[in-house]
Amino acid sequence: MSGLRVIIAGGGTGGHIFPAVAVGHALKRLQPDTELLFVGALGKMEMEKVPQEGFKIEGLDIAGFNRSNMLKNITLPVKLLKSRMHARRIIKEFRPSAIVGVGGYASFPILYAGQGMNIPTLIQEQNSFAGKSNKILGRRAKAICVAYQHMEQFFPKDKIFITGNPVRKNISAMNKTAAEGKVWFGLSADIKTVLVIGGSLGAKSMNESIDAGLDELMKQDVQLIWQTGKPYYEQAKQRAEKYGNKVKVFDFIREVDNAYAAADIVVSRAGALAIAELCIAGKPVIFVPYPHAAEDHQTSNAMALVNNNAAWLVTDGDAGAALINKIKALLHDIAQQHAMSVNINSMAIKDADERIANKVIEIAKAG
């Protein structure tokens, strides 16, 4: 089939944008004449990141429900109505053969409008606990691509396909050795290395726990790569000064493949994208799930691995008291490190982008 036209809708965070872009690139590889249009939310990071990848994007004037400041929700009904009308206009003008939703503000209005116009839709559900919007959209979707088992509690069983979550190419094609990763960071090749990585904005509880327990941690003869996010960066840099080259502090690590390669143990939030990357990296990991994610989905994500002895979990509230001790316990348990490494790596899916793209092509052809 030539001349496939596909809308990919969603965004808001890197966790939605990276998979969306990965699926876009996979569609172009599998079927080069595919025409793609991305739809995002005005003012969100996809409006900048998607064009950088060479794709066209349109922005909807839409926002989510604000739980912390109820006054900000006054304009929400108007924005929802406007975005629904705008979504219908985009679909009429672009005439897509299929619409893909990756989650985020812009995903719902486009898929909902598309389903009302009998256009085949595909949902890419990244988490192990589906949100309300995707559960509603799942009833009329042609296919639902998931990364976890037991998703039939949220979606019709016959529409579910386990594809995994797409990750960036430098991660899926990762072939760096631990020694190469350590050299890249200027670390000693023969000293155990802990990577603490709390998402692009950092993680307050993780940063405070590492800060408070740094002296105790460094007694274990380890090196530390610490991604703090911007808000905590200066404080962490100052705190790490006395340890010289043994503690490397960054507000953000772009070359995260080098960080994963260098690490013997990882401490991380439990976003869907982070988990997909860590499965490929195959390193023992302690998750500290962000407790305020919608439906507490990060805890659900992490538990899917914990139940397979592929990870450990420390709750956000317990991090201050327990995180350093958990890291120490794992550092000294080589057998547990090995078991976790094997188990988490067995859950890796490296070709998720192409699995999803093939399913998009299939539903578009079926009409």
C-alpha positions in Angstrom: 0.0 0.0 0.0 1.5 3.3 -1.0 0.8 6.8 0.4 0.2 5.8 4.0 -0.8 8.9 6.0 -0.4 8.7 9.8 -1.1 11.1 12.6 0.9 10.5 15.8 -0.6 12.4 18.8 0.6 13.1 22.3 3.6 14.4 24.2 4.1 16.6 27.3 7.2 14.7 28.6 10.2 13.0 27.2 8.5 9.7 28.2 5.8 10.3 25.6 7.9 12.2 22.9 10.8 9.7 22.5 8.5 6.7 21.8 6.4 8.9 19.4 9.5 9.9 17.4 10.9 6.4 17.5 7.6 5.0 15.9 7.7 7.9 13.4 11.2 6.9 12.3 10.3 3.2 12.2 7.3 3.9 9.9 9.6 5.9 7.5 12.1 3.0 7.5 9.5 0.4 6.8 7.5 2.4 4.3 9.5 5.5 3.1 6.5 7.1 1.3 4.6 7.4 4.6 3.4 11.0 5.3 3.5 11.8 9.0 1.9 14.6 11.0 2.5 14.9 14.8 0.0 16.6 17.0 1.0 18.0 20.4 0.0 20.5 23.0 1.0 24.2 22.5 3.8 25.3 24.8 4.9 21.7 25.6 8.3 20.3 24.7 7.1 18.3 21.7 6.6 21.6 19.8 10.4 22.0 19.9 11.6 18.4 20.0 9.6 16.9 17.1 10.7 19.4 14.4 14.3 18.8 15.5 13.7 15.2 14.4 12.6 16.4 11.0 8.8 15.9 11.5 5.9 18.4 11.1 3.8 19.1 14.2 0.6 21.0 14.9 -0.3 22.2 18.4 -3.6 22.0 20.2 -4.5 24.6 22.8 -5.0 22.2 25.6 -4.0 21.6 29.2 -4.6 18.9 31.8 -6.7 19.2 35.0 -4.7 21.1 37.6 -5.1 19.5 41.0 -2.9 21.9 42.9 -4.5 25.1 41.7 -8.2 24.7 41.0 -8.5 28.3 39.7 -6.4 27.4 36.7 -9.1 24.9 35.6 -11.6 27.7 34.9 -10.6 27.9 31.2 -10.4 24.1 30.9 -14.0 23.4 29.4 -13.4 26.1 26.7 -10.0 24.6 25.9 -11.4 21.1 25.6 -14.2 22.2 23.3 -11.7 24.2 21.1 -9.2 21.4 21.0 -11.9 18.9 19.9 -13.0 21.2 17.0 -9.3 21.8 16.1 -8.7 18.0 16.2 -11.6 17.4 13.8 -10.3 20.1 11.4 -6.8 18.6 11.4 -8.2 15.1 10.6 -10.4 16.5 7.8 -7.5 18.3 6.2 -4.8 15.6 6.6 -7.1 12.6 5.9 -5.0 10.0 7.8 -5.2 6.3 7.1 -4.5 5.7 10.9 -4.0 7.6 14.1 -1.6 6.7 16.8 -1.9 7.9 20.4 1.2 7.8 22.7 -0.4 9.5 25.8 -0.2 13.1 27.0 -2.7 16.0 26.6 -3.0 16.0 22.8 -3.6 12.3 22.5 -7.2 12.1 23.7 -8.9 14.8 21.5 -7.3 13.5 18.3 -8.0 9.8 18.9 -11.5 10.5 20.2 -12.3 12.7 17.1 -10.7 10.1 14.8 -12.8 7.2 16.3 -15.9 9.3 15.8 -14.9 9.7 12.1 -14.3 5.9 11.8 -10.5 6.2 11.3 -8.5 3.2 12.6 -6.7 4.1 15.9 -3.8 2.6 17.8 -3.0 3.2 21.4 0.6 2.9 22.7 0.1 2.3 26.5 3.5 2.7 28.1 2.6 1.9 31.7 1.5 -1.2 33.6 -1.5 0.8 34.9 -3.6 2.4 32.2 -4.9 5.9 32.6 -8.6 6.9 32.3 -8.2 8.4 28.9 -6.7 5.3 27.3 -9.3 3.1 29.0 -12.1 5.1 27.3 -10.2 5.1 23.9 -9.4 1.4 24.2 -13.1 0.4 23.6 -13.0 1.6 20.0 -9.3 1.3 19.2 -8.2 -1.3 16.6 -5.0 -2.2 18.4 -3.5 -1.5 21.9 0.3 -1.9 22.1 1.5 -2.5 25.6 4.8 -3.2 27.4 3.5 -5.3 30.4 1.6 -8.5 31.0 -2.0 -8.6 32.5 -3.3 -5.5 30.7 -6.6 -7.2 29.9 -7.9 -5.7 33.2 -7.9 -2.4 31.3 -8.5 -3.3 27.7 -10.3 -5.8 25.5 -8.1 -8.9 25.4 -8.3 -9.4 21.6 -6.9 -5.9 20.9 -3.8 -6.2 23.1 -0.3 -6.7 21.5 2.8 -6.9 23.6 5.3 -4.8 21.7 7.4 -3.2 24.5 8.2 0.5 24.8 10.4 2.1 22.0 13.6 3.6 23.2 16.2 5.9 21.6 18.5 4.2 19.0 21.7 4.8 21.0 20.1 2.7 23.8 18.6 -0.1 21.7 21.9 -0.5 19.8 23.9 -0.3 23.0 27.2 -2.2 22.8 29.6 -0.2 25.1 31.6 -2.1 27.7 31.7 -1.0 31.4 35.3 0.0 31.0 34.4 2.3 28.0 31.6 3.9 30.0 33.9 4.5 33.0 36.7 6.0 30.8 34.1 8.3 29.2 33.3 9.7 32.7 36.9 9.8 33.8 36.3 7.1 36.4 38.6 4.2 37.5 37.9 1.0 35.5 38.2 -1.3 38.5 36.0 0.4 41.1 32.3 -0.3 41.5 30.1 2.5 40.1 26.7 3.6 41.2 24.5 5.6 38.9 21.7 7.8 40.4 19.4 9.1 37.8 16.1 10.8 38.7 14.6 11.8 35.3 15.3 15.0 33.4 14.2 17.3 36.3 15.9 15.2 39.0 14.1 13.7 42.0 14.0 15.6 45.3 13.8 12.6 47.6 16.6 10.7 45.8 18.8 13.8 45.8 18.3 14.5 49.5 18.9 10.8 50.4 22.1 10.6 48.4 23.2 14.0 49.8 22.6 12.9 53.5 24.2 9.5 53.0 27.1 10.4 50.7 29.8 9.9 53.3 28.4 6.5 54.3 28.1 5.5 50.7 31.7 6.5 49.8 33.0 4.3 52.7 32.0 1.4 50.5 34.9 2.2 48.0 32.6 3.1 45.1 32.3 5.8 42.5 29.1 7.8 41.9 27.6 9.2 38.8 24.8 11.5 40.0 22.2 13.2 37.8 20.5 15.8 39.9 18.3 17.8 37.6 18.8 21.6 37.6 17.2 22.6 40.9 19.7 20.5 43.0 22.8 20.7 40.8 24.7 23.4 42.6 24.1 22.0 46.1 25.1 18.5 45.0 28.3 19.8 43.2 29.3 21.5 46.4 28.6 18.4 48.5 30.6 16.2 46.2 33.7 18.5 46.0 35.7 16.7 48.8 35.5 13.4 46.9 37.2 14.8 43.8 37.0 12.4 40.8 35.1 9.7 42.6 31.7 11.6 42.5 30.6 13.0 39.1 27.6 15.4 39.3 25.5 16.4 36.3 22.3 18.3 36.0 21.4 16.2 32.9 23.3 13.3 31.1 22.7 13.4 27.4 24.9 10.4 26.7 22.9 8.1 29.0 24.2 5.0 27.2 27.7 5.8 28.6 26.1 6.1 32.1 24.3 2.8 31.9 27.4 1.1 30.6 29.6 2.5 33.4 27.1 1.6 36.1 27.3 -1.6 38.3 24.1 -0.5 40.1 21.5 2.0 39.1 19.1 4.0 41.3 16.2 5.4 39.2 12.6 6.6 39.0 10.3 4.1 37.4 8.9 5.9 34.4 8.0 3.6 31.5 10.8 4.9 29.2 13.5 4.6 32.0 12.4 1.0 32.6 12.5 0.1 28.9 16.0 1.5 28.7 17.2 -0.3 31.9 15.9 -3.6 30.7 18.2 -3.2 27.6 21.1 -2.0 29.8 20.6 -5.1 32.0 21.9 -3.6 35.2 20.8 -4.3 38.8 18.4 -1.4 39.7 16.7 0.0 42.8 13.6 1.9 41.8 12.3 4.9 43.8 8.9 5.5 42.0 7.6 9.0 41.8 4.5 8.8 44.0 2.4 11.6 42.4 2.3 10.1 38.8 -1.2 9.5 37.6 -2.8 6.5 39.2 0.6 5.9 40.9 1.6 4.1 37.7 5.4 4.3 38.5 4.9 2.0 41.5 2.9 -0.4 39.2 5.6 -0.3 36.6 8.3 -1.0 39.2 6.4 -3.9 40.8 6.1 -5.7 37.5 9.9 -6.0 37.7 10.2 -6.5 41.5 7.8 -9.5 41.2 10.2 -11.1 38.7 13.3 -10.5 41.0 14.5 -8.1 38.3 14.6 -5.0 40.6 14.3 -3.7 44.1 12.0 -0.9 45.3 12.3 1.8 47.9 9.2 4.0 48.3 9.7 7.8 47.9 8.7 8.3 51.6 11.2 5.7 52.8 14.1 6.9 50.6 15.6 9.1 53.4 15.8 6.2 55.9 16.3 3.2 53.6 17.9 4.1 50.2 21.6 4.2 51.3 21.2 0.9 53.2 19.6 -0.8 50.2 22.4 0.4 47.9 25.0 -1.0 50.4 23.2 -4.3 50.7 23.1 -4.7 46.9 26.7 -3.7 46.5 27.8 -6.6 48.8 25.4 -9.2 47.3 27.1 -10.3 44.0 24.7 -13.3 43.5 21.7 -10.9 43.8 23.3 -8.5 41.4 23.8 -11.3 38.8 20.2 -12.6 39.2 18.7 -9.1 38.8 20.9 -8.4 35.8 19.8 -11.6 34.0 16.1 -11.2 34.9 15.8 -7.5 33.9 17.7 -8.2 30.6 15.3 -11.0 29.8 12.4 -8.5 29.8 14.1 -6.2 27.2 12.5 -5.6 23.8 14.9 -3.9 21.4 12.6 -3.6 18.3 9.5 -2.1 20.0 9.4 0.8 17.5 9.2 -1.6 14.5 6.7 -3.9 16.2 4.4 -0.9 16.7 5.0 0.6 13.3 4.1 -2.8 11.7 0.8 -2.9 13.6 0.0 0.7 12.5 0.6 -0.3 8.8 -1.6 -3.4 9.4 -4.6 -1.5 10.8 -4.2 1.2 8.1 -4.4 -1.4 5.4 -7.4 -3.1 7.0 -9.2 0.3 7.0 
